[in-house]
Amino acid sequence: MKKTIQLILWVLIVGAVLFYGYEWWNSFPKVSFAPPLVSHSKKEKLDSILIATLNQNQLSGLAVSVVRNSKVTYQKAIGFNELESKDSFKTNTILPVASISKIFTSLAVAKHFQSVGLNVADPISILQHPLISPESDLGKISFEELLRHESGLKDKTVFNEFFKQKKDQSLDNYVLDFLEGSPKLGRKREYHYADINFDLLGFLLSFSSGASFDQLVQESVFRQLGMKSSYFNESLIIDGGYRKTPVWKRLKESPIEYQSHPSPSSGLQSSVEDLNNALLQLIRLHLGNMQEELLWLQTDPEKAPAGFQKIEINKQQFIGHFGGQAGFSALLLFDPEEKFGLIILSNTRDRDNFRVNLASEIHSLIQQNP
C-alpha cells in the first residue's frame, strides 16, 4: 500500500514537472523597458506611466491615445505585437477590440432603423421575421432592451457549446440556430450582459437591410467616421494575444475563438489611430458626424446612450466601453463636457485591472496645470 502511494505521488510530481516545463518551453519572457531617468513635461510623464504599466502588469504591448479639445494631444505605443518575431506594437497595429465592437454595432443599428422610420422603443417583431412572432416574449423585446442588455436573453453556456455538433458558424446560421431553439427569457427584464443581444441585432440589421452586417457597418459607420482600416472579422479564430502563465513570470499565446463570423458583439478589428477618428466625433456627441444616431440612442439623460457603458474613473462618470477577450484588452471612454477622451489597447489579457488604473493615472495627470 505504501509503495502504491509513493508511486502515485511520483507520477503526480513527474506530471507536474512535465506540465510546467512544457508551459515554460511554449511561453515567452516578460517584456521590460527602462523608464526615463527624468520626466519633466506631461508627455515625458505619460511615457513614464505607460512604461511602468507595461512592466508592472507584464504586458506584451500597450498603446494609448489622449484627446483634448478636439485634438489628439498624446499618442504612443510600446512593446511588441508578436513576441516571437519581436514585431513592434504600433499605434496603427490592427487587433481585436472585443466589446468596444458594441459601440459601432449600436451606431449601425441607429443609422439603419432610424432611416426606415423605426424607434428604439419598438419591438423587434416589427421587422416581421418569420421566427419572431409578435405574440411571443421574444417578439416583444425592444431594440433598446437588446442594446442595454435588458432583454432577458442569455448566451449559450460552455456546456451547451461543447456537446453541440459544430457547423457553419456564420452570423446567419448562428442566430437562426439560436432562434430555432425557442430561446427562453429570464423572468425579469433586468440587466444581464450577454453577447447574444448584439449578435441578434447584427442579424436583424442584415435581415432588414438586405445587406451583410459587415458591409452595412463599413458603409454607414466606418466611412462616416474615417475609420479606413477597421473591419469586422470573417474568421472564427484570431491568433495572437497573450496572457500570463500561472507559475512562471512569462507570457503565453491566447488566441480568440468567436462563436460566429462576423461577430457584431465582439469581432471588431481596429487600431488606436482608427479609433481616434471615431473618438473625435463621438466626444462631440450631438455636434459630431453621428449626432442623429446618438440622439436615437439617447433615451434617458441619466444614462449613457443605448449600447454604450457608463464608466467611473476618479469618481467621475465617462461614456464608453470596455473590451476584453482571450489575450486582448481595450478601453474607450470620453466626457463631452470636459472634452476629454482616452483609448487604451493591449494585446495582453487584463488580470489586474490595469486599464482602470492606467486611465485614472492619465486623467489625473491631464487635469493638472502645465
C-alpha positions, -999 to +999 in steps of 0.1 A: +000+000+000+028+023+009+046+017-024+014+023-043+010+057-026+047+066-033+042+056-070+011+078-073+030+107-057+059+103-081+036+101-111+019+134-099+053+151-094+067+140-127+034+151-144+036+185-128+072+189-138+064+180-174+034+203-175+052+233-161+083+225-182+061+224-213+044+257-204+078+273-199+090+260-233+059+273-251+060+307-235+080+339-238+100+360-214+082+390-199+087+424-217+105+451-198+116+486-207+138+510-187+118+541-176+132+576-184+156+589-158+139+623-157+103+633-166+096+670-168+069+676-194+034+659-194+044+639-224+075+626-207+054+618-176+028+600-197+057+580-213+068+570-178+033+559-168+030+537-199+063+520-194+056+514-157+022+500-166+037+476-192+064+465-168+043+461-137+014+443-154+035+420-175+021+432-209+034+424-243+023+456-260+004+487-250-010+517-269-027+548-256-042+579-271-055+611-254-079+635-269-084+670-255-104+699-270-110+681-304-073+673-308-052+642-303-027+655-277-009+623-270-004+590-289+021+563-280+027+526-284+053+505-267+062+468-266+057+440-291+029+429-313+044+394-317+069+382-291+084+355-313+093+379-342+097+409-319+075+430-342+068+464-326+034+472-313+024+504-331-005+529-329-016+516-363-014+479-353-048+463-360-060+440-333-094+428-318-110+454-295-136+429-282-167+445-268-159+480-280-174+465-311-208+470-295-205+508-298-202+506-336-229+479-339-252+503-319-244+532-343-252+510-373-285+499-356-294+535-351-284+546-386-304+519-404-335+516-382-339+554-380-337+556-418-367+532-421-388+551-396-384+529-365-379+540-329-355+525-304-385+515-282-402+495-310-404+457-305-382+436-328-412+418-341-420+449-361-394+436-387-417+406-394-391+379-393-408+345-396-392+332-365-401+361-343-438+362-335-454+395-322-472+374-295-440+357-282-419+370-254-390+373-278-410+394-302-419+418-275-383+427-268-375+462-279-343+473-297-334+493-266-337+463-244-312+444-266-289+474-267-290+478-229-287+440-222-322+441-206-338+416-229-336+386-206-316+367-232-286+347-221-256+334-240-251+297-246-231+280-219-197+263-225-215+230-217-240+237-245-213+245-270-191+215-260-218+189-268-232+207-298-221+195-332-201+222-350-214+236-383-210+267-403-208+294-377-217+323-400-237+350-382-269+340-400-266+303-391-256+310-355-286+333-348-310+311-368-299+281-347-305+302-316-340+313-327-350+278-338-341+266-303-370+287-289-349+309-266-363+313-231-362+347-214-354+354-178-384+360-156-375+397-152-363+420-178-333+431-158-297+438-168-278+407-178-247+413-200-249+389-230-233+390-264-264+374-280-282+407-277-258+423-302-254+392-324-292+392-327-291+430-336-265+423-363-286+395-377-317+418-377-298+445-394-289+422-422-325+409-425-340+443-426-314+460-450-307+430-473-270+437-469-244+418-450-237+431-415-200+440-421-209+457-454-236+478-437-213+489-409-185+497-433-208+520-454-229+535-427-204+539-398-167+534-406-167+556-437-185+583-419-161+582-390-130+580-412-121+545-399-103+533-431-086+503-416-113+489-393-134+458-401-154+430-385-136+397-386-145+370-410-127+342-391-137+322-361-102+321-347-079+351-343-043+343-335-021+365-313-027+380-279-011+369-247-017+361-210+005+354-180+015+318-173+002+306-139+037+300-124+065+315-144+068+352-150+063+347-187+037+352-214+019+326-234-003+329-265-040+333-260-060+334-293-097+343-296-123+318-307-155+336-318-190+320-318-198+334-352-183+354-381-187+383-383-193+389-346-214+421-340-208+418-303-170+415-302-154+410-336-142+445-345-106+447-356-092+482-353-062+504-342-056+534-319-053+556-350-086+545-364-104+547-331-090+582-327-111+592-357-142+578-341-135+593-307-130+628-322-166+626-335-182+608-305-168+632-280-188+660-298-220+640-292-248+658-309-225+680-329-204+653-345-209+631-376-230+607-355-253+632-340-286+618-353-276+582-344-266+593-308-299+612-304-318+580-314-298+560-288-301+586-261-334+576-244-326+588-209-304+618-200-293+600-168-280+570-188-253+565-214-266+562-250-280+527-255-252+504-265-226+524-245-215+520-209-211+544-181-176+541-167-164+557-134-128+569-133-116+591-104-152+594-091-162+609-125-186+594-150-175+588-185-192+573-216-176+544-235-170+507-234-146+481-220-133+454-243-116+422-231-114+387-247-088+360-246-054+377-249-066+413-257-078+442-236-093+476-246-109+507-232-125+536-249-141+564-229-149+601-232-165+631-214-182+656-238-184+683-211-147+680-202-138+674-239-115+646-228-112+612-244-090+582-239-082+549-258-062+520-243-054+489-263-032+460-254-026+425-268-024+411-233-053+399-210-061+423-182-059+403-150-051+431-126-074+459-137-046+478-153-069+496-177-088+514-150-056+522-130-039+535-162-070+556-171-070+570-136-033+580-137-036+595-171-067+615-163-052+628-131-021+640-149-040+656-177-061+675-151-030+691-136-020+726-147+010+728-170 
